[in-house]
Amino acid sequence: MVDFVCFEHRLIIEVDGESHVGRADEDARREAYLRSQGFGVVRYMNDDVLKDGEAVAVDVARRVGLDW
């Protein structure tokens, strides 16, 4: 399961928090699999989404080729 996916742009967005502490190897394997399936993967920290959601939205828009 992923947090968000845009099939049109083959982009997966993961929002990571404390639950990912100590899971770097597992996250890397999972990300490698997703990339092997043709998806781009971008990760944001929970705090970034909560404190500066607009910056996260601008970054996502840029990644899919939209002007913000």
N, C-alpha and C positions, 0 to 999 in steps of 0.2 A: 504494500500500500504506500502511496505517496501523498504528500499534503495537497498539492495542486498539479494539474497537468493540462497543457494546451496541446491537443492533438494536431491542430492546424499548423502550429509552429514547432511541433515535436520538442516541447520544452517542459521540463519537470521543475517545479519549485518546491524546495524543502525548507521548512521553518524549524530551525533547531533550537532546543533549549537544554535544560539540565538533563533531560532524559538521554541526551546523546553523549554525555560525559563518559569517557571510558569505552566508547563504542567506535572509535576511529577506524579500526580494522574492519569491523562489520559494515560501517557506513561506506568505506572505500570499496569493498567487494560489491555491495549493492549498487553503488554508483557506477562501477565498471560494467556491471551487467546491464543497467539501464542505458548506458552509453553504447554498449554493443548492440542494443536494440534500436539504435538510431535516435535516441533522445539526447538533448542537451540537459544538463542538470545544474541548477544554480541553488546555492544555499544562503539563507539569511538567518541571522540569530533572532530569537523572539524579541529581545530588547530593541533591536533595530526596527523591526516591524511595528512594535508598539510605540516607540519613541519618535521614529522618523519614517512613518509609513509612506509619506510622499516621496522620499528619496528612494525607497524600495520600489514604489510604483514607477518612478521615472526610470530606474534601472531595468525593470522588467520590460517597459515599453521600448526602451532602447534595444534590448536584446531581440525583440521581435520586429524591429524596424519601424516603430511608430515614433512620431514626434510628440513630445509632451508639451 
